Amino acid sequence: FYHPFYYSQAWSSEELLEAQREQQASMPYLELLAIARACSTFGSKWAGKRILCRSDCEPASSALSKKYSKVPQLQHLIRLIGVLALSHNFDIRVKHIASLHNIRADPFSTSFRFV
């Protein structure tokens, strides 16, 4: 959500395949992918601004804050977010919030079914 804009898109089968782990999809991967998509979509509007992303996915929040992950797929997304931030000249930070307080995003994210 970027006032007054809202971006929503279903995951493609390729993205879900990339997120797939032994038993289920990787939520940190999908969370960072959503942040990367937001940076790509709104980055030109964010030039010169500080952007705060709120996420209820602690592993994704931690990895993006540290700008590092041991998981290659997550590290790739962290680098992509960094390149987009540099290209469009914005500063991006992430703050972990409890799922209980994530009232704006959760109704949309839970409306999609993961295969």
C-alpha positions in Angstrom: 0.0 0.0 0.0 1.4 3.4 -1.1 -1.2 6.1 -0.5 -3.3 6.5 -2.6 -2.1 3.5 -4.6 -2.5 -0.2 -3.8 -0.6 -2.9 -5.7 -1.9 -6.5 -5.7 -1.0 -9.3 -8.0 -1.3 -13.1 -7.7 1.9 -15.1 -7.7 2.8 -16.7 -11.0 3.4 -20.5 -11.1 7.2 -19.8 -11.7 7.3 -17.6 -8.5 5.5 -20.2 -6.5 7.9 -22.9 -7.8 10.9 -20.7 -6.8 9.4 -20.2 -3.3 8.7 -23.9 -2.9 10.6 -25.7 -0.1 10.2 -29.2 1.1 6.8 -28.9 2.6 5.4 -25.5 1.8 6.1 -22.1 0.1 8.7 -19.9 1.7 6.9 -17.0 3.2 10.2 -14.9 3.6 10.8 -15.4 -0.2 7.2 -14.3 -1.0 7.4 -11.3 1.4 10.7 -10.1 -0.1 9.4 -10.6 -3.6 6.4 -8.4 -2.7 8.7 -5.7 -1.4 10.8 -6.0 -4.6 7.7 -5.6 -6.7 6.7 -2.5 -4.7 10.2 -1.0 -5.2 9.9 -1.7 -9.0 6.4 -0.3 -9.3 6.7 2.8 -7.1 10.5 3.4 -7.0 10.4 6.3 -9.4 7.8 8.0 -7.2 10.0 7.4 -4.1 13.0 9.4 -5.4 14.7 11.2 -2.5 12.4 9.6 0.1 12.8 7.3 3.1 10.5 4.3 2.7 9.4 2.2 5.7 8.1 -1.3 4.9 6.1 -3.0 7.7 6.2 -6.8 7.6 4.9 -9.5 9.8 7.4 -12.0 8.4 10.3 -11.8 10.9 12.8 -13.7 8.8 12.3 -11.4 5.8 12.4 -8.3 8.0 15.6 -9.5 9.6 17.3 -10.4 6.3 16.4 -7.1 4.7 17.5 -5.1 7.7 20.9 -6.9 7.7 21.0 -6.8 3.9 22.1 -10.5 4.0 20.7 -14.0 3.9 22.4 -17.4 3.7 19.5 -18.5 1.4 20.6 -17.7 -2.2 17.0 -16.9 -3.4 16.5 -14.4 -0.5 19.9 -12.9 -1.1 19.1 -12.4 -4.7 15.9 -10.5 -3.8 17.8 -8.4 -1.2 20.3 -7.4 -3.9 17.5 -6.6 -6.3 15.8 -4.3 -3.7 19.1 -2.6 -3.1 19.7 -2.0 -6.8 16.2 -0.6 -7.2 16.8 1.7 -4.2 20.0 2.9 -5.7 18.6 3.3 -9.2 15.7 5.4 -8.0 17.5 7.1 -5.1 15.4 6.1 -2.2 16.2 4.7 1.2 14.3 1.6 2.3 14.0 0.2 5.8 11.9 -2.6 7.1 10.1 -2.9 10.5 8.8 -6.1 11.9 5.2 -5.9 13.2 3.1 -8.5 14.9 0.6 -10.3 12.7 -2.1 -9.1 15.0 -1.3 -5.5 13.9 -1.0 -6.2 10.2 -4.7 -5.5 9.5 -4.2 -3.7 6.1 -2.3 -6.5 4.3 -3.5 -9.7 5.8 -7.1 -9.8 4.4 -5.6 -9.5 0.9 -2.7 -12.0 1.4 -5.0 -14.6 2.9 -7.4 -14.4 0.0 -4.9 -16.1 -2.2 -4.4 -19.9 -2.0 -1.0 -21.3 -2.4 -0.6 -24.6 -4.2 
